[in-house]
Amino acid sequence: SNPPGDTRAGAALVARFLDEAGLAHRVIAPQPTMPNIAATFAGGSPGGHLVLNGHIDVFPIGERAHWSRDPLSGDIVDGCVFGRGSVDMKCGTTASIFAYLYLHAMRDRLPGRVTLTVVSDEETGGRWGTGYLLDHHPELLGDCVLNGEPSSKHTVRFAEKGIFWLRLRVRTPGAHGAYPHLSASATRIAARAVVALEKLEALPPEMPEAIVRTLARDDVRAAMERGLGKGAVETASRLTLNIGMLHGGVKVNMLPGECLIEADIRLPVGLTRARVMDEVRALLRDYPEVEIEEPPPTVDATASDPDHPMLRIIQDNAEAITGVRPTPTVSLGGSDCRFWRARGVPAYIYGCLPDRMGAPDERVPVEEFLDVVRVHTLSAHDWLVRR
């Protein structure tokens, strides 16, 4: 679970599997408790370089009492694998590992090169995972990326909203609750600041025309609503604000002198973090007690070409295997694909349904998982031989 993000046991399991399969690999661990695994093989002739990417870390378990079975059991019940992270993203990461295994077995007949990156730290930004790998190991960049984050069989994702985490700290002298004339209340100021921040959601999205056209298609709208719920297209097209955490006060009869606000802001493609930060400063100008703390490094919303050959290849294989042709969409959540897209490398996501992702009784149907393995293996093969 991340936090704390110690993935040594999970990475050791992956490494042991690769060792037993005779697949050479290396462990890259700039943060000792968050190791990354990288493996590469060359085909029998020159060609493109495809990267398969997945992460080991998962959401925290939460309250175990809300689970009907052990969240770390991996129990298979009624055709589903239960457990935290089964959706996000043990299904997709395992699909990447097996696709790499199957392709390696026929490497002499394949052109190009295939790289497998199984990383840590995705759930808290990727500083010690994919971000580090691409900053310090450019040989892992590749020409195209296939990722198995949750998407549902109805969608293949070519873009994702940006993630901008904002920390605000409100400070006042504080006082006894019976003496409000001696100090302003940090929590009341925080409440007013939160209301002011809601105006961020009215910022125009400024999306590129190609993405606007894609999201306007009836088949895209239908697929996104089927896979992500009604209103998904509108959510993908605008800034959203979630006040994820609000901490203030120490006792009911004390006037709070400090309050911390942590906001999760998701940016549509085309709306930059710099533009949003300017607006945040303007909205908080009337609240001098509010300090904007330096947010962690983030990446703006990213997009790949919705007409790229890899996307078409994924669609063809998914339709042949599942009977459903996935439509190109924008992801509402973040993924490590953003690191490649920010460097100009196209990256695409096809994975299982995000049903119960991060919720109690998270689970993946076994047959759906096998379909993801099949689509990834065949799509990787086809991209290599057709490029």
Contacts in CASP RR format, 6 or more apart in sequence:
PFRMAT RR
TARGET T0000
AUTHOR 0000-0000-0000
METHOD contacts of the structure
MODEL  1
SNPPGDTRAGAALVARFLDEAGLAHRVIAPQPTMPNIAATFAGGSPGGHL
VLNGHIDVFPIGERAHWSRDPLSGDIVDGCVFGRGSVDMKCGTTASIFAY
LYLHAMRDRLPGRVTLTVVSDEETGGRWGTGYLLDHHPELLGDCVLNGEP
SSKHTVRFAEKGIFWLRLRVRTPGAHGAYPHLSASATRIAARAVVALEKL
EALPPEMPEAIVRTLARDDVRAAMERGLGKGAVETASRLTLNIGMLHGGV
KVNMLPGECLIEADIRLPVGLTRARVMDEVRALLRDYPEVEIEEPPPTVD
ATASDPDHPMLRIIQDNAEAITGVRPTPTVSLGGSDCRFWRARGVPAYIY
GCLPDRMGAPDERVPVEEFLDVVRVHTLSAHDWLVRR
1 57 0 8 1.000
1 58 0 8 1.000
1 59 0 8 1.000
1 60 0 8 1.000
1 61 0 8 1.000
1 84 0 8 1.000
2 57 0 8 1.000
2 58 0 8 1.000
2 59 0 8 1.000
2 60 0 8 1.000
2 120 0 8 1.000
2 121 0 8 1.000
2 122 0 8 1.000
2 123 0 8 1.000
2 124 0 8 1.000
3 60 0 8 1.000
3 124 0 8 1.000
4 33 0 8 1.000
5 33 0 8 1.000
5 34 0 8 1.000
5 57 0 8 1.000
5 120 0 8 1.000
5 121 0 8 1.000
5 123 0 8 1.000
5 124 0 8 1.000
6 33 0 8 1.000
6 34 0 8 1.000
7 33 0 8 1.000
7 34 0 8 1.000
7 35 0 8 1.000
7 56 0 8 1.000
7 57 0 8 1.000
7 120 0 8 1.000
8 32 0 8 1.000
8 33 0 8 1.000
8 35 0 8 1.000
10 56 0 8 1.000
11 27 0 8 1.000
11 35 0 8 1.000
11 36 0 8 1.000
11 37 0 8 1.000
11 56 0 8 1.000
11 118 0 8 1.000
11 120 0 8 1.000
14 37 0 8 1.000
14 56 0 8 1.000
14 97 0 8 1.000
14 118 0 8 1.000
15 25 0 8 1.000
15 27 0 8 1.000
15 37 0 8 1.000
17 97 0 8 1.000
18 24 0 8 1.000
18 25 0 8 1.000
18 37 0 8 1.000
18 39 0 8 1.000
18 97 0 8 1.000
21 101 0 8 1.000
23 39 0 8 1.000
23 41 0 8 1.000
23 100 0 8 1.000
23 101 0 8 1.000
23 104 0 8 1.000
24 39 0 8 1.000
24 41 0 8 1.000
25 37 0 8 1.000
25 38 0 8 1.000
25 39 0 8 1.000
25 116 0 8 1.000
26 37 0 8 1.000
26 38 0 8 1.000
26 39 0 8 1.000
27 35 0 8 1.000
27 36 0 8 1.000
27 37 0 8 1.000
28 35 0 8 1.000
28 36 0 8 1.000
28 37 0 8 1.000
28 38 0 8 1.000
28 132 0 8 1.000
28 133 0 8 1.000
28 137 0 8 1.000
29 35 0 8 1.000
29 36 0 8 1.000
30 128 0 8 1.000
30 129 0 8 1.000
30 132 0 8 1.000
30 136 0 8 1.000
31 120 0 8 1.000
31 121 0 8 1.000
31 128 0 8 1.000
34 57 0 8 1.000
34 120 0 8 1.000
34 121 0 8 1.000
34 128 0 8 1.000
34 129 0 8 1.000
35 120 0 8 1.000
36 117 0 8 1.000
36 118 0 8 1.000
36 119 0 8 1.000
36 120 0 8 1.000
36 128 0 8 1.000
36 129 0 8 1.000
36 130 0 8 1.000
36 132 0 8 1.000
36 133 0 8 1.000
37 116 0 8 1.000
37 117 0 8 1.000
37 118 0 8 1.000
37 119 0 8 1.000
38 115 0 8 1.000
38 116 0 8 1.000
38 117 0 8 1.000
38 118 0 8 1.000
38 133 0 8 1.000
38 137 0 8 1.000
38 140 0 8 1.000
39 100 0 8 1.000
39 115 0 8 1.000
39 116 0 8 1.000
40 113 0 8 1.000
40 114 0 8 1.000
40 115 0 8 1.000
40 116 0 8 1.000
40 139 0 8 1.000
40 140 0 8 1.000
41 103 0 8 1.000
41 104 0 8 1.000
41 107 0 8 1.000
41 113 0 8 1.000
41 114 0 8 1.000
42 107 0 8 1.000
42 112 0 8 1.000
42 113 0 8 1.000
43 107 0 8 1.000
43 108 0 8 1.000
43 110 0 8 1.000
43 111 0 8 1.000
43 112 0 8 1.000
43 113 0 8 1.000
43 114 0 8 1.000
44 107 0 8 1.000
44 108 0 8 1.000
44 109 0 8 1.000
44 110 0 8 1.000
44 111 0 8 1.000
44 112 0 8 1.000
45 110 0 8 1.000
45 111 0 8 1.000
45 112 0 8 1.000
46 111 0 8 1.000
46 112 0 8 1.000
47 111 0 8 1.000
47 112 0 8 1.000
47 113 0 8 1.000
47 384 0 8 1.000
47 387 0 8 1.000
48 111 0 8 1.000
48 112 0 8 1.000
48 113 0 8 1.000
48 142 0 8 1.000
48 143 0 8 1.000
48 144 0 8 1.000
48 384 0 8 1.000
48 387 0 8 1.000
49 112 0 8 1.000
49 113 0 8 1.000
49 114 0 8 1.000
49 115 0 8 1.000
49 141 0 8 1.000
49 142 0 8 1.000
49 143 0 8 1.000
49 144 0 8 1.000
50 112 0 8 1.000
50 113 0 8 1.000
50 114 0 8 1.000
50 115 0 8 1.000
50 142 0 8 1.000
50 143 0 8 1.000
50 144 0 8 1.000
50 145 0 8 1.000
50 146 0 8 1.000
50 380 0 8 1.000
50 383 0 8 1.000
50 384 0 8 1.000
51 114 0 8 1.000
51 115 0 8 1.000
51 116 0 8 1.000
51 117 0 8 1.000
51 140 0 8 1.000
51 141 0 8 1.000
51 142 0 8 1.000
51 144 0 8 1.000
51 145 0 8 1.000
51 146 0 8 1.000
51 340 0 8 1.000
51 345 0 8 1.000
52 96 0 8 1.000
52 99 0 8 1.000
52 100 0 8 1.000
52 114 0 8 1.000
52 115 0 8 1.000
52 116 0 8 1.000
52 117 0 8 1.000
52 145 0 8 1.000
52 146 0 8 1.000
52 147 0 8 1.000
52 376 0 8 1.000
52 380 0 8 1.000
53 96 0 8 1.000
53 117 0 8 1.000
53 119 0 8 1.000
53 130 0 8 1.000
53 145 0 8 1.000
53 146 0 8 1.000
53 147 0 8 1.000
53 336 0 8 1.000
53 337 0 8 1.000
53 340 0 8 1.000
53 347 0 8 1.000
54 89 0 8 1.000
54 92 0 8 1.000
54 93 0 8 1.000
54 96 0 8 1.000
54 117 0 8 1.000
54 118 0 8 1.000
54 119 0 8 1.000
54 122 0 8 1.000
54 147 0 8 1.000
54 148 0 8 1.000
54 149 0 8 1.000
54 336 0 8 1.000
55 89 0 8 1.000
55 93 0 8 1.000
55 118 0 8 1.000
55 119 0 8 1.000
55 120 0 8 1.000
55 121 0 8 1.000
55 122 0 8 1.000
55 123 0 8 1.000
55 129 0 8 1.000
55 130 0 8 1.000
55 336 0 8 1.000
56 93 0 8 1.000
56 118 0 8 1.000
56 119 0 8 1.000
56 120 0 8 1.000
57 120 0 8 1.000
57 121 0 8 1.000
57 122 0 8 1.000
57 123 0 8 1.000
57 124 0 8 1.000
58 84 0 8 1.000
58 85 0 8 1.000
58 88 0 8 1.000
58 89 0 8 1.000
58 90 0 8 1.000
58 123 0 8 1.000
59 84 0 8 1.000
59 85 0 8 1.000
59 88 0 8 1.000
59 123 0 8 1.000
59 358 0 8 1.000
60 84 0 8 1.000
61 67 0 8 1.000
61 71 0 8 1.000
61 72 0 8 1.000
61 84 0 8 1.000
62 360 0 8 1.000
63 360 0 8 1.000
64 71 0 8 1.000
66 360 0 8 1.000
67 360 0 8 1.000
67 361 0 8 1.000
68 360 0 8 1.000
68 361 0 8 1.000
69 75 0 8 1.000
69 77 0 8 1.000
69 82 0 8 1.000
69 83 0 8 1.000
69 361 0 8 1.000
70 83 0 8 1.000
71 82 0 8 1.000
71 83 0 8 1.000
71 84 0 8 1.000
71 360 0 8 1.000
71 362 0 8 1.000
72 83 0 8 1.000
72 84 0 8 1.000
73 82 0 8 1.000
73 83 0 8 1.000
74 81 0 8 1.000
74 82 0 8 1.000
74 83 0 8 1.000
74 86 0 8 1.000
75 81 0 8 1.000
75 82 0 8 1.000
75 83 0 8 1.000
76 82 0 8 1.000
76 366 0 8 1.000
79 365 0 8 1.000
79 366 0 8 1.000
79 367 0 8 1.000
80 363 0 8 1.000
80 364 0 8 1.000
80 365 0 8 1.000
80 366 0 8 1.000
81 91 0 8 1.000
81 363 0 8 1.000
81 364 0 8 1.000
81 366 0 8 1.000
81 369 0 8 1.000
82 361 0 8 1.000
82 362 0 8 1.000
82 363 0 8 1.000
83 361 0 8 1.000
83 362 0 8 1.000
83 363 0 8 1.000
84 358 0 8 1.000
84 362 0 8 1.000
85 358 0 8 1.000
85 362 0 8 1.000
86 362 0 8 1.000
86 363 0 8 1.000
86 364 0 8 1.000
87 150 0 8 1.000
87 352 0 8 1.000
87 353 0 8 1.000
87 354 0 8 1.000
87 355 0 8 1.000
87 356 0 8 1.000
87 357 0 8 1.000
87 358 0 8 1.000
87 362 0 8 1.000
87 363 0 8 1.000
87 364 0 8 1.000
88 149 0 8 1.000
88 150 0 8 1.000
88 354 0 8 1.000
88 357 0 8 1.000
88 358 0 8 1.000
88 362 0 8 1.000
89 148 0 8 1.000
89 149 0 8 1.000
89 150 0 8 1.000
90 364 0 8 1.000
91 148 0 8 1.000
91 150 0 8 1.000
91 351 0 8 1.000
91 352 0 8 1.000
91 364 0 8 1.000
91 368 0 8 1.000
91 369 0 8 1.000
91 372 0 8 1.000
92 147 0 8 1.000
92 148 0 8 1.000
92 149 0 8 1.000
92 351 0 8 1.000
92 352 0 8 1.000
92 369 0 8 1.000
92 372 0 8 1.000
92 376 0 8 1.000
93 118 0 8 1.000
93 148 0 8 1.000
94 369 0 8 1.000
94 373 0 8 1.000
95 148 0 8 1.000
95 351 0 8 1.000
95 369 0 8 1.000
95 372 0 8 1.000
95 373 0 8 1.000
95 376 0 8 1.000
96 116 0 8 1.000
96 118 0 8 1.000
96 146 0 8 1.000
96 147 0 8 1.000
96 148 0 8 1.000
96 376 0 8 1.000
97 116 0 8 1.000
97 118 0 8 1.000
98 373 0 8 1.000
98 376 0 8 1.000
98 377 0 8 1.000
99 146 0 8 1.000
99 373 0 8 1.000
99 376 0 8 1.000
99 377 0 8 1.000
99 380 0 8 1.000
100 114 0 8 1.000
100 116 0 8 1.000
102 377 0 8 1.000
103 110 0 8 1.000
103 114 0 8 1.000
103 377 0 8 1.000
103 380 0 8 1.000
103 381 0 8 1.000
103 384 0 8 1.000
104 114 0 8 1.000
107 114 0 8 1.000
110 381 0 8 1.000
110 384 0 8 1.000
110 385 0 8 1.000
111 384 0 8 1.000
111 385 0 8 1.000
111 387 0 8 1.000
112 384 0 8 1.000
113 142 0 8 1.000
114 380 0 8 1.000
114 384 0 8 1.000
115 140 0 8 1.000
115 142 0 8 1.000
117 130 0 8 1.000
117 133 0 8 1.000
117 140 0 8 1.000
119 126 0 8 1.000
119 129 0 8 1.000
119 130 0 8 1.000
119 133 0 8 1.000
119 336 0 8 1.000
120 126 0 8 1.000
120 128 0 8 1.000
120 129 0 8 1.000
121 127 0 8 1.000
121 128 0 8 1.000
121 129 0 8 1.000
122 129 0 8 1.000
122 130 0 8 1.000
122 335 0 8 1.000
122 336 0 8 1.000
125 163 0 8 1.000
125 296 0 8 1.000
125 298 0 8 1.000
126 132 0 8 1.000
126 336 0 8 1.000
126 339 0 8 1.000
127 296 0 8 1.000
127 297 0 8 1.000
129 336 0 8 1.000
130 336 0 8 1.000
130 339 0 8 1.000
131 336 0 8 1.000
131 339 0 8 1.000
133 140 0 8 1.000
134 140 0 8 1.000
134 141 0 8 1.000
134 339 0 8 1.000
134 340 0 8 1.000
134 343 0 8 1.000
141 340 0 8 1.000
141 343 0 8 1.000
141 345 0 8 1.000
142 340 0 8 1.000
142 345 0 8 1.000
143 345 0 8 1.000
143 387 0 8 1.000
144 308 0 8 1.000
144 310 0 8 1.000
144 345 0 8 1.000
144 346 0 8 1.000
144 347 0 8 1.000
144 348 0 8 1.000
144 383 0 8 1.000
145 337 0 8 1.000
145 340 0 8 1.000
145 345 0 8 1.000
145 346 0 8 1.000
145 347 0 8 1.000
145 348 0 8 1.000
146 310 0 8 1.000
146 314 0 8 1.000
146 347 0 8 1.000
146 348 0 8 1.000
146 350 0 8 1.000
146 376 0 8 1.000
146 379 0 8 1.000
146 380 0 8 1.000
146 383 0 8 1.000
147 335 0 8 1.000
147 336 0 8 1.000
147 337 0 8 1.000
147 347 0 8 1.000
147 348 0 8 1.000
147 349 0 8 1.000
147 350 0 8 1.000
148 349 0 8 1.000
148 350 0 8 1.000
148 351 0 8 1.000
148 372 0 8 1.000
148 376 0 8 1.000
149 157 0 8 1.000
149 331 0 8 1.000
149 334 0 8 1.000
149 335 0 8 1.000
149 337 0 8 1.000
149 349 0 8 1.000
149 351 0 8 1.000
150 351 0 8 1.000
150 352 0 8 1.000
150 353 0 8 1.000
150 354 0 8 1.000
150 357 0 8 1.000
151 157 0 8 1.000
151 326 0 8 1.000
151 329 0 8 1.000
151 331 0 8 1.000
151 349 0 8 1.000
151 350 0 8 1.000
151 351 0 8 1.000
151 352 0 8 1.000
151 354 0 8 1.000
152 226 0 8 1.000
152 227 0 8 1.000
152 228 0 8 1.000
152 326 0 8 1.000
152 351 0 8 1.000
152 352 0 8 1.000
152 353 0 8 1.000
152 354 0 8 1.000
153 318 0 8 1.000
153 322 0 8 1.000
153 324 0 8 1.000
153 326 0 8 1.000
153 351 0 8 1.000
153 353 0 8 1.000
153 368 0 8 1.000
153 371 0 8 1.000
154 223 0 8 1.000
154 224 0 8 1.000
154 226 0 8 1.000
154 227 0 8 1.000
154 324 0 8 1.000
154 326 0 8 1.000
154 327 0 8 1.000
155 223 0 8 1.000
155 224 0 8 1.000
155 227 0 8 1.000
155 228 0 8 1.000
155 326 0 8 1.000
155 327 0 8 1.000
155 328 0 8 1.000
155 329 0 8 1.000
156 311 0 8 1.000
156 314 0 8 1.000
156 315 0 8 1.000
156 318 0 8 1.000
156 326 0 8 1.000
156 327 0 8 1.000
156 328 0 8 1.000
156 329 0 8 1.000
156 348 0 8 1.000
156 349 0 8 1.000
156 350 0 8 1.000
157 328 0 8 1.000
157 329 0 8 1.000
157 330 0 8 1.000
157 331 0 8 1.000
157 348 0 8 1.000
157 349 0 8 1.000
157 350 0 8 1.000
158 303 0 8 1.000
158 304 0 8 1.000
158 305 0 8 1.000
158 306 0 8 1.000
158 308 0 8 1.000
158 311 0 8 1.000
158 328 0 8 1.000
158 329 0 8 1.000
158 330 0 8 1.000
158 346 0 8 1.000
158 348 0 8 1.000
159 211 0 8 1.000
159 269 0 8 1.000
159 301 0 8 1.000
159 302 0 8 1.000
159 303 0 8 1.000
159 304 0 8 1.000
159 306 0 8 1.000
159 330 0 8 1.000
159 331 0 8 1.000
159 341 0 8 1.000
160 301 0 8 1.000
160 302 0 8 1.000
160 303 0 8 1.000
160 330 0 8 1.000
160 331 0 8 1.000
160 332 0 8 1.000
160 333 0 8 1.000
160 334 0 8 1.000
160 335 0 8 1.000
160 337 0 8 1.000
160 338 0 8 1.000
160 349 0 8 1.000
161 236 0 8 1.000
161 240 0 8 1.000
161 266 0 8 1.000
161 267 0 8 1.000
161 268 0 8 1.000
161 269 0 8 1.000
161 301 0 8 1.000
161 330 0 8 1.000
161 331 0 8 1.000
161 332 0 8 1.000
161 333 0 8 1.000
161 334 0 8 1.000
162 266 0 8 1.000
162 267 0 8 1.000
162 268 0 8 1.000
162 273 0 8 1.000
162 298 0 8 1.000
162 299 0 8 1.000
162 300 0 8 1.000
162 301 0 8 1.000
162 302 0 8 1.000
162 334 0 8 1.000
162 338 0 8 1.000
163 264 0 8 1.000
163 265 0 8 1.000
163 266 0 8 1.000
163 267 0 8 1.000
163 298 0 8 1.000
163 299 0 8 1.000
163 333 0 8 1.000
163 334 0 8 1.000
164 264 0 8 1.000
164 265 0 8 1.000
164 266 0 8 1.000
164 267 0 8 1.000
164 273 0 8 1.000
164 276 0 8 1.000
164 295 0 8 1.000
164 298 0 8 1.000
165 262 0 8 1.000
165 263 0 8 1.000
165 264 0 8 1.000
165 265 0 8 1.000
165 295 0 8 1.000
165 296 0 8 1.000
165 298 0 8 1.000
166 261 0 8 1.000
166 262 0 8 1.000
166 263 0 8 1.000
166 265 0 8 1.000
166 280 0 8 1.000
166 292 0 8 1.000
166 295 0 8 1.000
167 260 0 8 1.000
167 261 0 8 1.000
167 262 0 8 1.000
167 263 0 8 1.000
167 292 0 8 1.000
167 293 0 8 1.000
167 295 0 8 1.000
168 190 0 8 1.000
168 193 0 8 1.000
168 260 0 8 1.000
168 261 0 8 1.000
168 262 0 8 1.000
168 263 0 8 1.000
168 284 0 8 1.000
168 290 0 8 1.000
168 291 0 8 1.000
168 292 0 8 1.000
168 293 0 8 1.000
169 258 0 8 1.000
169 259 0 8 1.000
169 260 0 8 1.000
169 261 0 8 1.000
169 290 0 8 1.000
169 291 0 8 1.000
169 293 0 8 1.000
170 186 0 8 1.000
170 187 0 8 1.000
170 189 0 8 1.000
170 190 0 8 1.000
170 193 0 8 1.000
170 257 0 8 1.000
170 258 0 8 1.000
170 259 0 8 1.000
170 260 0 8 1.000
170 261 0 8 1.000
170 287 0 8 1.000
170 289 0 8 1.000
170 290 0 8 1.000
170 291 0 8 1.000
171 186 0 8 1.000
171 257 0 8 1.000
171 258 0 8 1.000
171 289 0 8 1.000
171 291 0 8 1.000
172 183 0 8 1.000
172 184 0 8 1.000
172 185 0 8 1.000
172 186 0 8 1.000
172 189 0 8 1.000
172 256 0 8 1.000
172 257 0 8 1.000
172 258 0 8 1.000
172 289 0 8 1.000
173 182 0 8 1.000
173 183 0 8 1.000
173 257 0 8 1.000
174 182 0 8 1.000
174 183 0 8 1.000
174 184 0 8 1.000
174 185 0 8 1.000
174 186 0 8 1.000
174 254 0 8 1.000
174 255 0 8 1.000
174 256 0 8 1.000
174 257 0 8 1.000
175 182 0 8 1.000
175 183 0 8 1.000
175 254 0 8 1.000
175 255 0 8 1.000
176 182 0 8 1.000
176 253 0 8 1.000
176 254 0 8 1.000
176 255 0 8 1.000
177 253 0 8 1.000
177 254 0 8 1.000
177 255 0 8 1.000
178 253 0 8 1.000
179 255 0 8 1.000
180 255 0 8 1.000
182 255 0 8 1.000
183 255 0 8 1.000
183 257 0 8 1.000
184 289 0 8 1.000
185 255 0 8 1.000
185 256 0 8 1.000
185 257 0 8 1.000
186 248 0 8 1.000
186 249 0 8 1.000
186 256 0 8 1.000
186 257 0 8 1.000
186 258 0 8 1.000
186 259 0 8 1.000
186 289 0 8 1.000
187 248 0 8 1.000
187 249 0 8 1.000
187 256 0 8 1.000
187 259 0 8 1.000
189 259 0 8 1.000
189 287 0 8 1.000
189 289 0 8 1.000
189 290 0 8 1.000
190 246 0 8 1.000
190 248 0 8 1.000
190 259 0 8 1.000
190 261 0 8 1.000
190 290 0 8 1.000
192 287 0 8 1.000
193 261 0 8 1.000
193 284 0 8 1.000
193 287 0 8 1.000
193 290 0 8 1.000
194 243 0 8 1.000
194 246 0 8 1.000
194 261 0 8 1.000
196 283 0 8 1.000
196 284 0 8 1.000
196 286 0 8 1.000
196 287 0 8 1.000
197 241 0 8 1.000
197 243 0 8 1.000
197 263 0 8 1.000
197 280 0 8 1.000
197 283 0 8 1.000
197 284 0 8 1.000
198 241 0 8 1.000
199 279 0 8 1.000
199 283 0 8 1.000
200 239 0 8 1.000
200 241 0 8 1.000
200 265 0 8 1.000
200 276 0 8 1.000
200 279 0 8 1.000
200 280 0 8 1.000
200 283 0 8 1.000
201 238 0 8 1.000
201 239 0 8 1.000
201 240 0 8 1.000
201 241 0 8 1.000
203 239 0 8 1.000
203 271 0 8 1.000
203 275 0 8 1.000
203 276 0 8 1.000
203 279 0 8 1.000
204 271 0 8 1.000
205 237 0 8 1.000
205 238 0 8 1.000
205 239 0 8 1.000
205 268 0 8 1.000
205 269 0 8 1.000
205 270 0 8 1.000
205 271 0 8 1.000
206 268 0 8 1.000
206 270 0 8 1.000
206 271 0 8 1.000
207 215 0 8 1.000
207 237 0 8 1.000
207 268 0 8 1.000
207 269 0 8 1.000
207 270 0 8 1.000
207 271 0 8 1.000
208 269 0 8 1.000
208 270 0 8 1.000
208 303 0 8 1.000
210 306 0 8 1.000
211 269 0 8 1.000
211 303 0 8 1.000
211 306 0 8 1.000
211 330 0 8 1.000
214 220 0 8 1.000
214 306 0 8 1.000
214 328 0 8 1.000
214 329 0 8 1.000
214 330 0 8 1.000
215 221 0 8 1.000
215 233 0 8 1.000
215 236 0 8 1.000
215 237 0 8 1.000
215 329 0 8 1.000
215 330 0 8 1.000
217 327 0 8 1.000
219 327 0 8 1.000
220 233 0 8 1.000
220 327 0 8 1.000
220 328 0 8 1.000
220 329 0 8 1.000
221 233 0 8 1.000
222 327 0 8 1.000
223 326 0 8 1.000
223 327 0 8 1.000
223 329 0 8 1.000
224 231 0 8 1.000
224 232 0 8 1.000
224 233 0 8 1.000
224 236 0 8 1.000
224 327 0 8 1.000
224 329 0 8 1.000
225 231 0 8 1.000
225 232 0 8 1.000
225 233 0 8 1.000
227 353 0 8 1.000
227 354 0 8 1.000
228 235 0 8 1.000
228 332 0 8 1.000
228 354 0 8 1.000
232 332 0 8 1.000
235 332 0 8 1.000
236 268 0 8 1.000
236 329 0 8 1.000
236 330 0 8 1.000
236 331 0 8 1.000
236 332 0 8 1.000
237 268 0 8 1.000
238 268 0 8 1.000
239 265 0 8 1.000
239 266 0 8 1.000
239 267 0 8 1.000
239 268 0 8 1.000
239 271 0 8 1.000
239 276 0 8 1.000
240 265 0 8 1.000
240 266 0 8 1.000
241 263 0 8 1.000
241 264 0 8 1.000
241 265 0 8 1.000
242 263 0 8 1.000
242 264 0 8 1.000
242 265 0 8 1.000
242 266 0 8 1.000
243 261 0 8 1.000
243 262 0 8 1.000
243 263 0 8 1.000
244 262 0 8 1.000
244 263 0 8 1.000
244 264 0 8 1.000
245 260 0 8 1.000
245 261 0 8 1.000
245 262 0 8 1.000
246 259 0 8 1.000
246 260 0 8 1.000
246 261 0 8 1.000
246 262 0 8 1.000
247 259 0 8 1.000
247 260 0 8 1.000
248 256 0 8 1.000
248 257 0 8 1.000
248 258 0 8 1.000
248 259 0 8 1.000
248 260 0 8 1.000
249 256 0 8 1.000
249 257 0 8 1.000
249 258 0 8 1.000
249 259 0 8 1.000
250 256 0 8 1.000
265 276 0 8 1.000
266 332 0 8 1.000
266 333 0 8 1.000
267 273 0 8 1.000
267 276 0 8 1.000
267 300 0 8 1.000
267 301 0 8 1.000
268 301 0 8 1.000
268 330 0 8 1.000
269 301 0 8 1.000
269 302 0 8 1.000
269 303 0 8 1.000
269 330 0 8 1.000
270 300 0 8 1.000
270 301 0 8 1.000
271 300 0 8 1.000
271 301 0 8 1.000
272 300 0 8 1.000
273 298 0 8 1.000
273 300 0 8 1.000
280 292 0 8 1.000
281 292 0 8 1.000
284 290 0 8 1.000
284 292 0 8 1.000
299 338 0 8 1.000
299 339 0 8 1.000
299 342 0 8 1.000
300 342 0 8 1.000
302 337 0 8 1.000
302 338 0 8 1.000
302 341 0 8 1.000
302 342 0 8 1.000
303 330 0 8 1.000
303 341 0 8 1.000
304 311 0 8 1.000
304 341 0 8 1.000
304 346 0 8 1.000
304 347 0 8 1.000
304 348 0 8 1.000
305 311 0 8 1.000
305 346 0 8 1.000
306 328 0 8 1.000
308 346 0 8 1.000
308 348 0 8 1.000
309 383 0 8 1.000
309 386 0 8 1.000
309 387 0 8 1.000
310 346 0 8 1.000
310 348 0 8 1.000
310 379 0 8 1.000
310 383 0 8 1.000
311 328 0 8 1.000
311 348 0 8 1.000
313 379 0 8 1.000
313 382 0 8 1.000
313 383 0 8 1.000
313 386 0 8 1.000
314 326 0 8 1.000
314 348 0 8 1.000
314 350 0 8 1.000
314 375 0 8 1.000
314 379 0 8 1.000
315 325 0 8 1.000
315 326 0 8 1.000
316 382 0 8 1.000
317 374 0 8 1.000
317 375 0 8 1.000
317 378 0 8 1.000
317 379 0 8 1.000
317 382 0 8 1.000
318 324 0 8 1.000
318 325 0 8 1.000
318 326 0 8 1.000
318 350 0 8 1.000
318 371 0 8 1.000
318 375 0 8 1.000
319 325 0 8 1.000
319 326 0 8 1.000
321 371 0 8 1.000
321 374 0 8 1.000
321 375 0 8 1.000
321 378 0 8 1.000
322 371 0 8 1.000
322 375 0 8 1.000
326 350 0 8 1.000
331 349 0 8 1.000
335 349 0 8 1.000
337 347 0 8 1.000
337 348 0 8 1.000
337 349 0 8 1.000
338 347 0 8 1.000
340 346 0 8 1.000
340 347 0 8 1.000
341 347 0 8 1.000
350 372 0 8 1.000
350 375 0 8 1.000
350 376 0 8 1.000
350 379 0 8 1.000
351 372 0 8 1.000
351 375 0 8 1.000
352 364 0 8 1.000
352 365 0 8 1.000
352 368 0 8 1.000
352 369 0 8 1.000
352 372 0 8 1.000
353 368 0 8 1.000
356 362 0 8 1.000
356 363 0 8 1.000
END
